[in-house]
Amino acid sequence: MAVQLHRAYCILPAPRVALPSHPSSSSSYSGIRIRDLRSNFSVTRPHRFRFSSRASVTASLSAVDSPDTSLRDAHDAEKVPLLEVKDLTAVIAESNQEILKGVNLLICEGEVHAVMGKNGSGKSTFSKVGFFSLNTCNNSVVFKGQNLLDMEPEERSLAGLFMSFQSPVEIPGVSNMDFLNMAYNARRRKLGQPELGPLEFYAYLSSKLELVNVKTDFLNRNVNEGFSGGERKRNEILQLAVLGAELAILDEIDSGLDVDALQDVAKAVNGLLTPKNSVLMITHYQRLLDFIKPTCIHIMEDGRIIKTGDISLANILEKEGYKAITGS
């Protein structure tokens, strides 16, 4: 089954969107259809990917090569699975280049997972493609008991999936206040709850501003317009705090942050963690893991998760580099 990668971009509740090839296609942004924002978007058109099934390669929870065992067996039986990806592959349609070569991952409620690997190992492709637009060996990817392949892009976002991108784009003409209010009310409509008016929403938003350590004048600025790198990352986490997603995927949230900004962002993420929601972080550096403690760490190489373990894996990488784990 051929799938367009733009579906992965347009559903995500972070300020980066890509319009589909056909104007009539459905696109959304933080659960809001693009046409509802009535503004000009900066957009990118990613590669077209296709997906196919391959033999299962399963990650374990010890710092050894991944054995061919059940994903569910690797976790405590009492934990509730939140998202399960089985045997994911991704190929660029135009060049037939295979990027992902059979990725497996199980995330349960209340867990923090970190994915590390060299540049070009497939980490960011996995984060964008792996959870939002795919075909797997059993033709399903299960999130909270639902098959993501049966859901429209905006439904996937409203179901509780959030992604923070490395370099969020600007959205001229849309203030942070309006954007957050619209996105939050879209989620409330999905949950069958009444929408909040501007005053009610501001009362709800005040505590989130304090959590992320941003001032109220931040709300009057257009989304990411003229923002520094640190401000964009804070804005991403503010969106996450407001939307209350069950699964947050943070793609190099530490990139470009100074120590103070990193501590603020990490504090906000930690403040959002509950026994019911989870985080998947993609990072190159141990410093992020010093602030947000992972349940387990996965090492990617050549489109596969080749090792899974605890924080000791990050310690090895910091001291000896990837050759100590991958052998190359």
PAKEFI-521621 format. One record per residue (C-alpha): residue in one letter; x, y, z. Coordinates in steps of 0.5 Angstrom, whole numbers, padded with zeros to 4 digits, always signed. Example, Ala and Ser with C-alpha at 12.3 -4.5 7.8 and 13.67 -1.06 7.14 Angstrom:
2
A+0025-0009+0016/S+0027-0002+0014/
***
This chain:
328
M+0000+0000+0000/A+0003+0007-0002/V+0002+0012+0003/Q+0004+0020+0003/L+0009+0022+0008/H+0005+0029+0008/R+0000+0025+0012/A+0005+0025+0018/Y+0006+0032+0018/C+0000+0035+0017/I-0003+0032+0023/L+0002+0034+0028/P+0000+0039+0034/A+0007+0042+0033/P+0008+0048+0028/R+0010+0045+0022/V+0005+0043+0016/A+0006+0040+0009/L+0000+0041+0005/P-0002+0035+0001/S-0001+0034-0006/H-0009+0035-0008/P-0012+0042-0005/S-0018+0038-0004/S-0015+0033+0001/S-0016+0034+0009/S-0010+0037+0013/S-0010+0039+0020/Y-0006+0042+0025/S-0006+0041+0032/G-0013+0038+0031/I-0015+0044+0027/R-0017+0044+0019/I-0012+0048+0016/R-0017+0052+0012/D-0020+0054+0019/L-0014+0058+0021/R-0015+0063+0015/S-0007+0065+0014/N-0001+0063+0010/F+0003+0058+0012/S+0010+0056+0011/V+0010+0049+0008/T+0015+0044+0006/R+0013+0038+0001/P+0017+0032+0004/H+0019+0026+0000/R+0014+0021-0002/F+0014+0014+0002/R+0011+0007+0001/F+0011+0002+0007/S+0012-0005+0007/S+0012-0011+0012/R+0018-0015+0014/A+0021-0020+0019/S+0020-0018+0026/V+0026-0015+0029/T+0024-0014+0037/A+0027-0010+0042/S+0029-0012+0049/L+0030-0008+0055/S+0037-0010+0057/A+0043-0007+0054/V+0044-0013+0049/D+0043-0014+0041/S+0035-0014+0040/P+0032-0022+0040/D+0027-0024+0036/T+0021-0025+0042/S+0015-0021+0043/L+0015-0014+0044/R+0009-0015+0050/D+0014-0020+0053/A+0019-0015+0054/H+0015-0011+0059/D+0012-0012+0066/A+0005-0015+0064/E+0001-0011+0069/K+0003-0004+0065/V-0002-0002+0060/P+0001-0001+0053/L+0000+0006+0050/L+0003+0005+0043/E+0005-0001+0039/V+0009-0001+0033/K+0011-0007+0029/D+0016-0009+0024/L+0016-0002+0021/T+0019+0000+0014/A+0020+0006+0010/V+0022+0007+0003/I+0023+0013-0001/A+0018+0012-0007/E+0022+0016-0012/S+0029+0013-0011/N+0027+0006-0008/Q+0032+0008-0002/E+0030+0004+0004/I+0030+0009+0011/L+0027+0004+0016/K+0028-0003+0016/G+0024-0006+0021/V+0023-0002+0027/N+0019-0005+0033/L+0017-0001+0039/L+0012-0002+0045/I+0011+0004+0049/C+0007+0003+0056/E+0003+0008+0060/G+0008+0012+0064/E+0014+0011+0061/V+0020+0015+0058/H+0023+0013+0052/A+0029+0016+0049/V+0032+0014+0042/M+0039+0015+0040/G+0044+0014+0034/K+0048+0017+0029/N+0046+0022+0024/G+0042+0019+0018/S+0041+0013+0022/G+0033+0014+0021/K+0031+0017+0028/S+0027+0023+0025/T+0024+0019+0020/F+0022+0014+0025/S+0019+0020+0029/K+0015+0023+0024/V+0013+0017+0020/G+0013+0011+0025/F+0007+0014+0029/F+0003+0017+0024/S+0003+0014+0017/L+0005+0007+0016/N+0003+0000+0014/T+0006-0006+0018/C+0006-0013+0018/N-0001-0014+0021/N-0003-0008+0017/S-0004-0004+0024/V-0001+0000+0029/V-0005+0001+0036/F-0005+0007+0040/K-0010+0007+0046/G-0013+0001+0043/Q-0014+0004+0036/N-0012+0003+0029/L-0008+0009+0027/L-0009+0007+0020/D-0017+0007+0020/M-0016+0015+0023/E-0016+0021+0019/P-0010+0026+0020/E-0014+0031+0025/E-0017+0025+0029/R-0010+0022+0030/S-0008+0029+0033/L-0014+0029+0037/A-0014+0022+0040/G-0008+0025+0044/L-0001+0024+0040/F+0003+0030+0040/M+0010+0032+0036/S+0015+0037+0037/F+0020+0038+0031/Q+0027+0040+0031/S+0025+0047+0027/P+0018+0049+0028/V+0016+0054+0022/E+0013+0061+0023/I+0005+0062+0022/P+0004+0069+0020/G-0002+0072+0022/V-0004+0067+0028/S-0003+0069+0035/N-0001+0064+0040/M-0007+0066+0044/D-0012+0064+0038/F-0008+0058+0036/L-0008+0055+0043/N-0015+0057+0044/M-0017+0054+0038/A-0013+0047+0039/Y-0015+0046+0046/N-0023+0047+0044/A-0022+0042+0038/R-0019+0037+0043/R-0025+0039+0048/R-0030+0038+0042/K-0027+0031+0041/L-0028+0029+0048/G-0035+0031+0048/Q-0034+0037+0053/P-0036+0044+0052/E-0031+0049+0049/L-0028+0055+0053/G-0029+0062+0052/P-0023+0067+0052/L-0023+0069+0059/E-0024+0062+0061/F-0019+0059+0057/Y-0014+0064+0060/A-0015+0062+0067/Y-0014+0055+0064/L-0007+0058+0061/S-0004+0062+0066/S-0002+0056+0070/K+0001+0053+0064/L+0005+0059+0062/E+0008+0059+0069/L+0010+0051+0068/V+0014+0053+0062/N+0017+0060+0065/V+0014+0064+0059/K+0011+0071+0060/T+0004+0073+0058/D+0006+0078+0053/F+0008+0071+0049/L+0001+0070+0048/N+0000+0076+0043/R+0006+0074+0039/N+0004+0070+0032/V+0006+0063+0033/N+0014+0063+0032/E+0014+0069+0028/G+0021+0072+0030/F+0022+0067+0036/S+0029+0065+0038/G+0031+0058+0038/G+0030+0057+0045/E+0023+0061+0045/R+0021+0056+0039/K+0022+0050+0044/R+0019+0053+0050/N+0013+0055+0045/E+0013+0047+0043/I+0012+0045+0050/L+0007+0050+0052/Q+0003+0047+0046/L+0004+0040+0049/A+0002+0043+0056/V-0004+0046+0054/L-0007+0040+0049/G-0005+0035+0055/A-0003+0029+0050/E-0002+0022+0052/L+0004+0021+0048/A+0009+0026+0046/I+0014+0025+0041/L+0020+0030+0042/D+0025+0031+0036/E+0031+0034+0039/I+0028+0038+0044/D+0035+0040+0047/S+0038+0042+0040/G+0040+0050+0040/L+0038+0051+0048/D+0043+0054+0053/V+0043+0051+0060/D+0038+0055+0063/A+0033+0054+0057/L+0034+0046+0057/Q+0033+0046+0065/D+0026+0050+0064/V+0024+0046+0058/A+0026+0039+0062/K+0022+0042+0068/A+0016+0043+0064/V+0016+0036+0061/N+0017+0033+0068/G+0012+0037+0070/L+0007+0034+0065/L+0009+0027+0066/T+0003+0022+0070/P+0002+0015+0071/K-0002+0015+0064/N+0002+0019+0059/S+0009+0018+0056/V+0014+0021+0052/L+0019+0019+0047/M+0025+0023+0046/I+0030+0023+0040/T+0037+0026+0042/H+0044+0026+0041/Y+0046+0028+0048/Q+0046+0025+0055/R+0045+0032+0058/L+0038+0032+0056/L+0037+0025+0060/D+0040+0028+0066/F+0034+0032+0066/I+0029+0028+0064/K+0030+0021+0066/P+0029+0015+0061/T+0025+0009+0063/C+0029+0006+0057/I+0034+0008+0051/H+0034+0005+0044/I+0040+0006+0040/M+0038+0006+0032/E+0043+0004+0026/D+0041+0004+0019/G+0034+0004+0020/R+0033-0001+0026/I+0033-0001+0033/I+0039-0005+0035/K+0040-0004+0042/T+0035-0003+0048/G+0038-0002+0055/D+0038+0003+0061/I+0041+0010+0062/S+0048+0006+0062/L+0048+0006+0055/A+0048+0013+0054/N+0054+0013+0059/I+0057+0009+0054/L+0056+0013+0049/E+0058+0019+0052/K+0065+0016+0054/E+0067+0012+0048/G+0062+0014+0042/Y+0057+0009+0038/K+0063+0005+0036/A+0063+0002+0043/I+0056-0001+0042/T+0055-0001+0034/G+0062-0004+0033/S+0063+0002+0027/
***
